[in-house]
């Protein structure tokens, strides 16, 4: 990847490392993500993807190394959080609230003007086919409906950078198509999307650049076509082939500190980071 000028970078890390006791979940990560792009962040379970996203969203402190997101050091949480949004694998929502109330609550955490937010909420609810269910309790929602609320919550405030962890999880094909179209539209509006998913065709379709994390290390990075060209599979090259190729050398990772979600203690805390300005 050609080095970008600092003011063109939405995310920049240098030697970013996280240790849990004797286990190193993320090992000296160096990343550069340009503004207004979709960055596909791939890796097997336990690779350190969730830990990386939590560091970049200021929810987990790194052991060493540095990172800047939207022009601000992640060491300064108050400077970073107004410019980011985060959809964790489990959306941070309250079951006792309706979908509309959850979104209004998230907007209130950012002190956004009601006259601006109300129209935006209605528009996004309609886009994700949730208007008819907007006043039902989230506790009655399906997994896919909860996911939709989580994504709306994460982009409601039109952030500089949106971190999306498995945004199409639990969605039926029509809703998944809407999600992919929405991500593409947001990138067209100069929002940077940091996209983590196991659904490789989604990344192949949307990502401008892909990074593959394995055992806490960045083992491959490049445009989708560049990565696919590395696969030693003759003419039948795919992103799946490339992924398997670049991760096959290391032993298979199991569960550990670098895998899965580190749940927020309070949905309100995560909702604040999910909401974006």
C-alpha positions as CSV (number, residue, x, y, z in Angstrom):
1,X,0.0,0.0,0.0
2,X,1.3,3.4,-1.0
3,X,1.9,5.6,2.1
4,X,-0.8,8.3,2.4
5,X,-0.3,11.8,3.8
6,X,-1.3,12.0,7.5
7,X,-4.2,14.3,6.9
8,X,-5.6,11.7,4.5
9,X,-5.7,9.0,7.1
10,X,-8.7,8.1,9.1
11,X,-6.9,5.5,11.1
12,X,-3.2,5.2,11.8
13,X,-1.5,2.7,14.2
14,X,2.1,2.1,15.0
15,X,3.2,-0.9,17.0
16,X,-0.2,-1.3,18.6
17,X,0.0,-4.1,21.1
18,X,-2.3,-5.6,23.7
19,X,-1.3,-8.2,26.2
20,X,-3.5,-10.1,28.7
21,X,-1.1,-11.6,31.2
22,X,1.3,-13.8,29.3
23,X,-1.0,-13.8,26.2
24,X,-0.4,-11.2,23.5
25,X,-3.7,-10.7,21.7
26,X,-2.4,-8.0,19.2
27,X,1.2,-7.9,18.3
28,X,2.8,-4.6,17.0
29,X,0.0,-3.7,14.6
30,X,0.8,-1.1,11.9
31,X,-2.2,0.1,9.9
32,X,-3.0,3.0,7.7
33,X,-6.6,3.5,6.6
34,X,-7.5,6.3,4.2
35,X,-10.4,8.6,4.8
36,X,-13.7,7.7,3.0
37,X,-12.7,4.1,2.3
38,X,-14.1,0.7,3.3
39,X,-11.4,-1.3,5.1
40,X,-12.1,-5.0,5.4
41,X,-10.6,-6.5,8.5
42,X,-10.5,-10.3,8.3
43,X,-9.1,-13.0,10.5
44,X,-10.0,-16.4,12.1
45,X,-11.6,-16.6,15.5
46,X,-9.1,-15.6,18.1
47,X,-7.0,-13.5,15.7
48,X,-7.4,-10.3,17.8
49,X,-9.9,-8.5,15.6
50,X,-12.3,-7.6,18.4
51,X,-9.4,-6.5,20.7
52,X,-8.1,-4.3,17.9
53,X,-11.5,-2.7,17.3
54,X,-12.0,-2.1,21.1
55,X,-8.6,-0.4,21.2
56,X,-9.4,1.8,18.2
57,X,-12.7,2.8,19.8
58,X,-11.0,3.6,23.1
59,X,-12.9,0.9,25.0
60,X,-9.7,-1.1,25.7
61,X,-6.3,0.5,26.5
62,X,-3.3,-0.8,24.5
63,X,-0.4,-2.2,26.4
64,X,2.0,-0.3,24.0
65,X,2.1,1.4,20.7
66,X,0.1,4.3,19.4
67,X,-3.0,4.9,17.3
68,X,-4.8,7.9,15.8
69,X,-8.4,7.8,14.8
70,X,-10.1,10.7,12.9
71,X,-7.0,12.8,13.7
72,X,-6.9,12.2,17.4
73,X,-4.8,9.9,19.7
74,X,-6.8,7.1,21.2
75,X,-5.2,8.0,24.5
76,X,-7.6,11.0,24.5
77,X,-11.0,9.3,24.7
78,X,-12.9,12.5,24.9
79,X,-11.3,13.7,21.6
80,X,-11.9,10.5,19.7
81,X,-15.4,9.4,20.7
82,X,-17.4,12.3,19.1
83,X,-16.0,11.3,15.7
84,X,-16.5,7.5,15.8
85,X,-19.3,5.0,16.0
86,X,-19.1,1.3,16.9
87,X,-21.3,-1.7,16.3
88,X,-20.0,-4.5,18.4
89,X,-21.0,-8.1,17.5
90,X,-23.8,-7.9,20.1
91,X,-25.6,-4.5,19.6
92,X,-25.7,-2.4,22.8
93,X,-29.5,-2.0,23.2
94,X,-32.0,-2.1,26.1
95,X,-34.7,-4.7,25.8
96,X,-37.3,-2.6,27.6
97,X,-37.0,0.3,25.2
98,X,-38.7,0.4,21.8
99,X,-36.5,0.7,18.7
100,X,-37.4,4.3,18.4
101,X,-36.7,5.0,22.1
102,X,-33.3,3.3,21.8
103,X,-32.3,5.6,18.9
104,X,-33.6,8.7,20.7
105,X,-31.7,7.7,23.8
106,X,-28.5,7.2,21.7
107,X,-29.0,10.6,20.1
108,X,-29.5,12.2,23.5
109,X,-26.2,10.9,24.7
110,X,-24.7,13.1,21.9
111,X,-26.9,16.1,22.7
112,X,-28.0,16.3,19.0
113,X,-30.8,18.7,18.2
114,X,-34.2,16.9,18.1
115,X,-35.3,18.7,14.9
116,X,-32.3,17.1,13.1
117,X,-32.4,13.7,14.7
118,X,-36.1,12.9,14.4
119,X,-36.0,13.1,10.6
120,X,-32.8,11.1,10.4
121,X,-34.3,8.4,12.6
122,X,-37.4,8.1,10.5
123,X,-35.4,7.9,7.3
124,X,-33.1,5.2,8.6
125,X,-36.0,3.2,10.2
126,X,-37.7,3.3,6.8
127,X,-34.6,2.3,4.9
128,X,-34.1,-0.7,7.1
129,X,-37.8,-1.6,7.0
130,X,-38.3,-1.0,10.7
131,X,-41.0,1.7,10.7
132,X,-43.8,-0.7,11.4
133,X,-42.0,-2.2,14.4
134,X,-40.3,1.0,15.7
135,X,-42.6,1.3,18.7
136,X,-42.3,-2.3,19.8
137,X,-40.0,-3.3,22.6
138,X,-36.6,-4.4,21.5
139,X,-37.0,-7.5,23.7
140,X,-39.6,-8.7,21.1
141,X,-37.2,-8.1,18.2
142,X,-35.5,-10.9,16.2
143,X,-31.7,-11.0,16.1
144,X,-31.8,-9.4,12.6
145,X,-34.1,-6.5,13.9
146,X,-31.8,-5.9,16.8
147,X,-28.8,-5.8,14.4
148,X,-30.6,-3.2,12.3
149,X,-31.1,-1.0,15.4
150,X,-27.5,-1.4,16.3
151,X,-26.3,-0.3,12.9
152,X,-28.7,2.7,12.8
153,X,-27.4,3.7,16.2
154,X,-23.9,3.5,15.0
155,X,-24.4,5.7,11.9
156,X,-27.1,8.0,13.2
157,X,-24.7,10.8,14.0
158,X,-22.9,10.7,10.7
159,X,-19.4,9.9,12.1
160,X,-16.0,10.3,10.5
161,X,-15.3,6.6,11.2
162,X,-17.7,3.8,11.7
163,X,-16.4,0.5,13.2
164,X,-18.8,-2.3,12.2
165,X,-18.4,-5.8,13.6
166,X,-20.4,-8.4,11.7
167,X,-23.0,-5.9,10.5
168,X,-24.9,-8.5,8.3
169,X,-25.1,-11.1,11.1
170,X,-28.7,-12.4,11.5
171,X,-30.1,-10.6,8.5
172,X,-32.2,-12.2,5.8
173,X,-31.0,-11.8,2.2
174,X,-33.1,-8.7,1.5
175,X,-31.9,-6.9,4.7
176,X,-28.3,-8.0,4.1
177,X,-28.6,-6.3,0.6
178,X,-29.9,-3.1,2.2
179,X,-27.0,-3.2,4.7
180,X,-24.4,-3.6,2.0
181,X,-26.0,-0.8,0.0
182,X,-26.0,1.4,3.1
183,X,-22.4,0.8,3.8
184,X,-21.5,1.6,0.2
185,X,-23.6,4.8,0.4
186,X,-21.9,5.9,3.6
187,X,-18.5,5.4,2.1
188,X,-19.6,7.5,-0.9
189,X,-20.4,10.3,1.6
190,X,-16.8,10.2,2.8
191,X,-17.5,8.1,5.9
192,X,-14.7,5.7,6.7
193,X,-15.9,2.2,7.3
194,X,-13.8,-0.3,9.3
195,X,-15.6,-3.5,8.5
196,X,-15.0,-6.8,10.3
197,X,-16.9,-9.9,9.1
198,X,-16.5,-13.6,8.4
199,X,-18.7,-13.2,5.3
200,X,-16.0,-12.9,2.6
201,X,-18.2,-12.0,-0.3
202,X,-19.3,-8.9,1.6
203,X,-15.8,-7.8,2.0
204,X,-14.9,-8.6,-1.6
205,X,-17.8,-6.5,-2.8
206,X,-17.4,-3.5,-0.5
207,X,-13.7,-3.2,0.6
208,X,-11.2,-0.8,-1.0
209,X,-8.5,-2.4,1.1
210,X,-8.3,-5.6,3.1
211,X,-6.1,-6.5,6.1
212,X,-5.9,-10.1,7.4
213,X,-5.0,-10.6,11.0
214,X,-3.8,-13.9,12.3
215,X,-2.6,-14.8,15.7
216,X,-2.5,-11.1,16.5
217,X,-0.4,-10.1,13.5
218,X,-1.2,-8.5,10.2
219,X,-0.2,-11.2,7.8
220,X,-1.5,-9.7,4.5
221,X,-2.9,-6.4,3.3
222,X,-3.9,-5.0,0.0
223,X,-6.7,-4.4,-2.5
224,X,-9.1,-7.4,-2.9
225,X,-7.7,-8.3,-6.4
226,X,-4.1,-8.0,-5.2
227,X,-4.8,-10.5,-2.3
228,X,-6.7,-12.9,-4.6
229,X,-3.7,-12.9,-7.0
230,X,-1.6,-14.4,-4.2
231,X,-3.7,-17.5,-3.8
232,X,-1.9,-20.6,-5.2
233,X,-5.1,-22.1,-6.7
234,X,-4.5,-21.8,-10.5
235,X,-7.2,-19.9,-12.3
236,X,-9.9,-20.4,-9.6
237,X,-8.8,-17.6,-7.4
238,X,-11.1,-16.1,-4.8
239,X,-10.9,-14.1,-1.6
240,X,-11.6,-17.3,0.3
241,X,-8.6,-18.9,-1.4
242,X,-6.4,-16.0,-0.5
243,X,-7.6,-15.9,3.1
244,X,-6.9,-19.6,3.5
245,X,-3.5,-19.2,1.8
246,X,-2.2,-16.4,4.1
247,X,-3.5,-18.0,7.3
248,X,-2.5,-21.6,6.8
249,X,1.1,-21.3,7.9
250,X,0.3,-20.5,11.6
251,X,-1.3,-23.0,13.9
252,X,-5.1,-22.7,14.2
253,X,-6.1,-20.3,16.9
254,X,-8.6,-21.2,19.5
255,X,-10.6,-19.0,21.9
256,X,-8.8,-16.6,24.1
257,X,-8.4,-13.0,25.0
258,X,-8.2,-12.0,21.3
259,X,-11.4,-13.8,20.3
260,X,-15.0,-12.9,20.6
261,X,-16.5,-9.8,22.2
262,X,-15.5,-8.1,25.4
263,X,-19.0,-7.0,26.4
264,X,-19.6,-3.5,27.7
265,X,-20.7,-3.4,31.3
266,X,-23.6,-1.1,30.4
267,X,-25.4,-0.8,27.1
268,X,-25.4,2.9,27.6
269,X,-21.6,3.1,27.6
270,X,-21.5,1.2,24.3
271,X,-24.4,3.1,22.9
272,X,-22.4,6.3,23.4
273,X,-19.6,4.9,21.4
274,X,-22.1,3.5,18.8
275,X,-23.5,6.9,18.3
276,X,-21.5,9.1,15.9
277,X,-21.1,12.7,15.1
